[in-house]
């Protein structure tokens, strides 16, 4: 019987391989799966939790799942550990905490490709559901960087040129090593980079720290949705940095 299995964060490869072998369906609970108000989760989780974990609770409340695997190790956050306790108490299905300490490198060709930034993120987040490495892509010279976690609101990704390289925890996602702090902390000092984190996420500390050290950085955090202020900051930063963006109509990827 095909089961629907929810995942939070990136469970270990052994877990993903078993799900794939059993031909069960993976549902990424970090991503918005339902057109419902996120405040419905406030019955179980305070609003001072990041929008990603509030989305996890919202999805878990309303989706018909058979079980959930949730990473509660250094590849996710301590808050996820508490969410696992809440989910265990509120749901009638098994909730299995995991700790992903995988360190085998699978590479990051999508992060360095010429795909649009939106397509990069869609491919990387989809890739979590498979134990196989990303398919090969041509590497393009970067003109901008996006460091951080996948935003809950993917619409801000459309503001960046295709020649944007991806860094931070999202690069760790593609590499299938979410607890690799060295990789997560890596960024390119030679290109203007937006350091992004969800509001109330513990990673805002690292984002701000790295942005302070970077010679051409914008630190940015957003809560549920990216409003006009956040979008204007990104657009102004890229424009002042001399980056050709989709809005300029002059975005051409070059090798």
Secondary structure, 3 states (H helix, E strand, C coil): CCCEEEEECCCCHHHHHHHHHCCCEEEECCCCCCCCCHHHHHHCCCCCCCHHHHHHHHHHHHCCCCEEEEECCCCCCHHHHHHHHHHHHHCCCEEEEECCCCCCCCCCCCCCCCCCHHHHHHHHHHHCCCCCCCCCCCCCCCCEEEEECCCCCHHHHHHCCCCEEEECHHHHHHHCCCCCHHHHCCCCCCCEEEEEEECCCCHHHHHHHHHHHCCCEEEEEECCCCCHHHHHHHHHHHHHCCCCCHHHCCCCCCC
